[in-house]
Amino acid sequence: MNLLKNIGKTVLAALLVLCISGFPPVYSADKSPAADTAKKAPKIQFDEKQHDFGKHPQNAKLKHTFTFKNTGEDTLFIEKVKAG
């Protein structure tokens, strides 16, 4: 019975040390899941980020198209678009 108590205390002490140390990382910086996700992430690239319509008559109907492409390696979703 004393042997089981000693083993239990040893396991508890080992778990406590691991918790305090913050569990050393299992992955290296280059092979972590976060690094893989960043490499495969979508990335939006605009041909231009702003447009100036210049001077125009009041109430004129103006139109401009912003062209962009996904230069990342994952699907790019465009959601909740608002005029600035």
C-alpha positions in Angstrom: 0.0 0.0 0.0 2.9 2.4 0.8 4.3 1.6 -2.7 1.1 2.8 -4.3 1.1 6.0 -2.3 4.7 6.7 -3.3 3.9 6.0 -7.0 0.9 8.2 -6.7 2.9 11.0 -5.1 5.6 10.7 -7.8 3.0 10.8 -10.6 1.3 13.8 -9.0 4.7 15.6 -8.6 5.6 14.9 -12.3 2.2 16.3 -13.5 2.7 19.4 -11.3 6.1 20.0 -12.8 4.7 19.7 -16.3 1.9 22.1 -15.5 4.2 24.7 -14.0 6.7 24.4 -16.9 3.9 25.1 -19.4 4.3 21.8 -21.3 7.2 22.4 -23.7 6.1 22.6 -27.3 5.9 19.3 -29.2 6.3 20.9 -32.6 9.2 22.9 -33.9 8.5 26.4 -35.2 8.6 25.2 -38.8 6.4 22.1 -38.4 3.7 23.5 -36.1 0.1 23.3 -37.3 -0.2 27.1 -37.0 2.7 27.4 -39.5 1.0 25.1 -41.9 -2.2 27.0 -41.6 -0.4 30.3 -42.2 1.2 29.0 -45.4 -2.2 27.7 -46.7 -4.2 30.8 -45.7 -6.1 33.0 -48.2 -4.5 36.3 -49.1 -6.4 39.1 -50.9 -4.4 41.4 -53.3 -6.1 44.5 -54.8 -5.0 46.2 -58.0 -5.8 49.5 -56.2 -7.0 50.1 -52.6 -8.7 53.5 -53.1 -10.2 55.5 -56.0 -10.7 59.2 -56.3 -13.7 60.2 -58.6 -12.4 63.8 -58.8 -14.8 66.6 -59.5 -18.2 65.7 -60.9 -21.8 67.1 -61.1 -23.9 66.8 -58.0 -26.1 63.7 -58.0 -24.1 62.1 -60.8 -24.2 58.4 -60.9 -20.7 57.1 -60.4 -19.3 53.6 -60.6 -16.0 52.0 -60.0 -14.9 48.4 -59.8 -12.2 47.3 -57.5 -10.3 44.3 -58.9 -8.7 41.8 -56.6 -7.5 38.2 -56.6 -6.7 35.6 -54.0 -2.9 35.0 -54.0 -3.1 32.6 -51.0 -3.4 28.9 -51.1 -6.8 28.5 -49.5 -10.3 29.6 -50.3 -11.0 33.3 -49.8 -14.5 34.2 -48.6 -15.8 37.8 -49.0 -18.4 38.6 -46.3 -20.0 41.7 -44.8 -18.8 44.2 -47.4 -19.5 47.8 -46.5 -18.8 51.1 -48.2 -16.2 53.2 -46.4 
